[in-house]
Amino acid sequence: MNPSVISALAAMGGAVIGGLTSIVAQWMTQRLRVRAKQLAQHKRRRIKLYNEFIEEASKLFVDALVHDTPNPSAMVGLYTIISRMRILSSAAVIECAEKVGDVIAETYLAPKITPDGLRENLKGRTFHSFDYLRDFSKACRAERGTDLPQHI
């Protein structure tokens, strides 16, 4: 075979390999960017959802402290948020959120506390149900560093 043909084929082969390498590298870079964007968006959605839950649970807990009967529409709102968490959150976060709902329901049924009794309980730290969001917050913090499931 003619040496100039071999040289030309080698040059074309190198150009093709170089071009394919560049295309594959760009594709992989773009895929990583999309993945990072999905992760950031997923985390923002979870944080927003957790903030909504904490706000709703706090309002309901205060309502439960002063009223004997639950507000069904407000309780439905809380459980709606928990249901939305089932799509985005870990099992640990969902379990803790459900426990918060249980604490709120139990608080509605519990004897009401007077303002003086409340002050005493808070000073003595004997009224542990005020710490009803602690486990939920811990679970959210633990989940904060996790990635999306592999299928996304």
Buried (B, 14 or more C-beta within 10 A) or exposed (E): EEEEEEEEEEEEEEEEEEEEEEEEEEEEEEEEEEEEEEBEEBBEEBEEBBEBBBEBBBBBBEBBBEEEEBBEEBBEBBEEBBEBBEEBBBEBBBEBBBBBBEBBBEBBEEEEBEEEEBEEBEEEEEBEBBEBBEBBBEBBEEBEEEEEEEEE
